[in-house]
Amino acid sequence: MLKTYKGSCHCGAVRYEAELALTQSSYRCNCSICRRNRFWLCRKCGVRPFGIGKQTPMGKMYGVNIGCLEGVTEEELSKIPITYVDGMHDRWQEAPQYTSHL
């Protein structure tokens, strides 16, 4: 079931709302963009709360950093399913060989 969540970067300069079902899988990718986004600085605090992919295998895609959602408990976060994708090698239907660092 979709629920509206609010999210923001750490300092609150960037804010958003998103309708999400936290029972659906989240994605972790090893492509060059996702690998470098682990610490992508914005103008204020350096937390990247969301992103927009324009040329993905699914077309235009919106992604939110689930760690930036407000009012979600540690327990709820720990239960979100994770799908690993091998974007580094354009194998979007397969998990990469190594995932612990993602």
Buried (B, 14 or more C-beta within 10 A) or exposed (E): EEEEBEBBBEEEEBEBEBEBEBEEEBBBBBBEEBEEBEEEEBEEBEBBBBBEBEEBEEEEEEBBBBEBBEEBEEEEEEEBEEEBBBBEEEEBEEBBEEEEEB
